[in-house]
């Protein structure tokens, strides 16, 4: 994007009351961003802007702020991506209220990647955090990008688990790139920047106020193929993110918990009202999203049996005998609970031992 165009877009974003939708209308209507400011704010009303947003426009103040932001971007090596540019995340292109500009820092590439968002309560339990860690560990061979909001609880657990598994992880911030909030999470930032980074629609000096977190949530939902909710009360940002994901036509998954657990009530509500599919293991996600696994080179049969755990050996022998079978019948034939079997089948699939078929059938590969 040209330096001059970026300057005027930044100035436009500083206009109070002009959000992403209205800003895009102006940018689509005028030949260039600079042309917008040649017209009177009263002329903007013809495009549907509310009068409140255009009563007092101090161009000198806006231009001074835009100049300061340009300087901040250049000095801190921040990437500013315009919504019309090819580097703009393709998943957000179809979201009408997606940001006009995205500001990012780090090392990541979202093109042609499997991207999932993991969100949840800030008051996460040990059970929720462990589920999050296991889920990401099981998904690691698929090399997904893990997106979250860098907040306390499930968010930071997802980022740290992604780091532990050498996965790209992206923190979506509710403020500018001049700070890290919460400050306690500053210690995770260097590793985030090494394989992943931070992204935001907010310019520098933007504070992490409540309204910004709600706006942040739509980016978390829009960036991803699916949003996973791990622990949530009946009210909270996670449910808002889930609703936004539904509105964008994305898949939503919720992890069930104990019936009377306060931090599972939000997940249960999503499942009960059919706004989320139930998620009990990584296998559920892989199956529902129809993610294809690249099969590794075949290994000689003699070597395979030395690598199998006893339970895996039992499943493998069963499928060699039956040829192919549905998950429920595999569970019965091998006397393994379904919730445990789904995880085992995923691990065996990643090893190239079994192959999933339509209708939740599986067959032995080797």
Secondary structure as GFF3:
##gff-version 3
##sequence-region A 1 366
A	DSSP	alpha_helix	3	13	.	.	.	ID=ss1
A	DSSP	alpha_helix	20	29	.	.	.	ID=ss2
A	DSSP	alpha_helix	33	36	.	.	.	ID=ss3
A	DSSP	alpha_helix	41	44	.	.	.	ID=ss4
A	DSSP	three_ten_helix	45	47	.	.	.	ID=ss5
A	DSSP	alpha_helix	51	54	.	.	.	ID=ss6
A	DSSP	alpha_helix	59	75	.	.	.	ID=ss7
A	DSSP	beta_strand	79	82	.	.	.	ID=ss8
A	DSSP	three_ten_helix	90	92	.	.	.	ID=ss9
A	DSSP	beta_strand	101	107	.	.	.	ID=ss10
A	DSSP	beta_strand	115	120	.	.	.	ID=ss11
A	DSSP	alpha_helix	126	139	.	.	.	ID=ss12
A	DSSP	three_ten_helix	140	142	.	.	.	ID=ss13
A	DSSP	beta_strand	145	148	.	.	.	ID=ss14
A	DSSP	alpha_helix	154	164	.	.	.	ID=ss15
A	DSSP	beta_strand	169	172	.	.	.	ID=ss16
A	DSSP	three_ten_helix	183	185	.	.	.	ID=ss17
A	DSSP	alpha_helix	186	194	.	.	.	ID=ss18
A	DSSP	beta_strand	196	200	.	.	.	ID=ss19
A	DSSP	alpha_helix	210	223	.	.	.	ID=ss20
A	DSSP	beta_strand	226	230	.	.	.	ID=ss21
A	DSSP	alpha_helix	237	247	.	.	.	ID=ss22
A	DSSP	beta_strand	251	254	.	.	.	ID=ss23
A	DSSP	three_ten_helix	262	264	.	.	.	ID=ss24
A	DSSP	alpha_helix	265	272	.	.	.	ID=ss25
A	DSSP	beta_strand	277	278	.	.	.	ID=ss26
A	DSSP	alpha_helix	282	289	.	.	.	ID=ss27
A	DSSP	alpha_helix	301	307	.	.	.	ID=ss28
A	DSSP	alpha_helix	310	322	.	.	.	ID=ss29
A	DSSP	beta_strand	324	326	.	.	.	ID=ss30
A	DSSP	alpha_helix	327	334	.	.	.	ID=ss31
A	DSSP	alpha_helix	338	350	.	.	.	ID=ss32
A	DSSP	beta_strand	354	357	.	.	.	ID=ss33
A	DSSP	beta_strand	361	364	.	.	.	ID=ss34
###
